[in-house]
Amino acid sequence: MNVGNEPSPETLAALYEILGQFNKTGAELTPGTRFSEDLNFDSLVVMEFVAVVEDRFDISIPLNILPDIASVRELGLAVEKIVAENS
């Protein structure tokens, strides 16, 4: 498992796949893509998106960490940390 400054390519690929259905702006998806600034996510979209991510990775993302997650990279790292803690 990759624990570092970058999420694994597998985690990023899964997040990009999920983001495809939420990417209404047509923004290019990169690790640095920001949810509110680049994708125009509002709180409702964030909650829908988080629910899909949780289902995909079979995890529960604590609501208290969401304000600290602004980019795809940060979400990928958080997902991998939660997966590692649950295994």
C-alpha positions in Angstrom: 0.0 0.0 0.0 1.3 3.4 -0.9 1.4 5.7 2.1 3.0 8.9 1.2 2.3 12.2 -0.5 0.4 10.8 -3.5 -2.5 8.4 -3.7 -1.9 5.2 -5.6 -2.7 5.1 -9.3 -5.5 2.6 -8.6 -7.1 5.0 -6.0 -6.8 7.9 -8.4 -8.3 5.9 -11.3 -11.3 4.9 -9.1 -11.8 8.5 -8.0 -11.6 9.8 -11.5 -14.1 7.2 -12.6 -16.5 8.3 -9.9 -15.9 12.0 -10.5 -16.8 11.5 -14.2 -20.5 11.3 -13.2 -20.2 14.5 -11.0 -18.0 16.6 -13.3 -20.5 19.0 -14.8 -17.9 21.6 -15.6 -15.9 19.4 -17.9 -12.7 20.2 -15.8 -9.7 18.1 -16.4 -9.3 15.6 -13.6 -5.9 15.6 -12.0 -4.7 15.0 -8.4 -4.8 18.8 -8.0 -8.4 19.2 -9.2 -10.3 21.0 -6.4 -13.9 20.1 -5.7 -15.3 23.5 -5.0 -13.1 25.8 -7.2 -12.7 23.5 -10.3 -15.8 21.3 -10.2 -18.2 23.8 -8.5 -19.4 21.2 -6.0 -21.9 22.5 -3.5 -22.6 20.7 -0.2 -25.3 18.5 -1.6 -23.1 17.3 -4.5 -20.3 16.7 -2.0 -22.5 14.5 0.1 -23.7 12.5 -2.9 -20.1 12.2 -4.1 -18.8 11.0 -0.7 -21.6 8.4 -0.5 -20.5 6.9 -3.8 -16.8 7.0 -2.8 -17.7 5.3 0.5 -19.6 2.5 -1.4 -16.8 2.0 -3.9 -14.1 1.6 -1.2 -16.4 0.1 1.4 -15.4 2.7 4.0 -17.0 5.4 6.1 -15.4 8.9 5.7 -15.8 10.9 8.9 -17.7 14.1 8.2 -15.3 16.1 10.4 -12.4 15.6 7.9 -14.4 16.8 4.8 -13.6 20.5 5.4 -9.9 19.6 5.1 -10.3 17.8 1.8 -10.2 20.2 -1.1 -8.6 18.2 -3.9 -8.6 14.8 -5.5 -5.1 14.2 -4.1 -6.3 15.0 -0.5 -9.3 12.7 -0.9 -7.2 9.9 -2.3 -4.8 10.1 0.7 -7.7 10.2 3.1 -9.4 7.2 1.5 -6.2 5.2 1.6 -5.6 6.1 5.2 -9.1 4.9 6.2 -8.8 1.7 4.1 -5.5 1.0 5.9 -7.0 1.6 9.3 -9.8 -0.8 8.5 -7.7 -3.6 7.3 
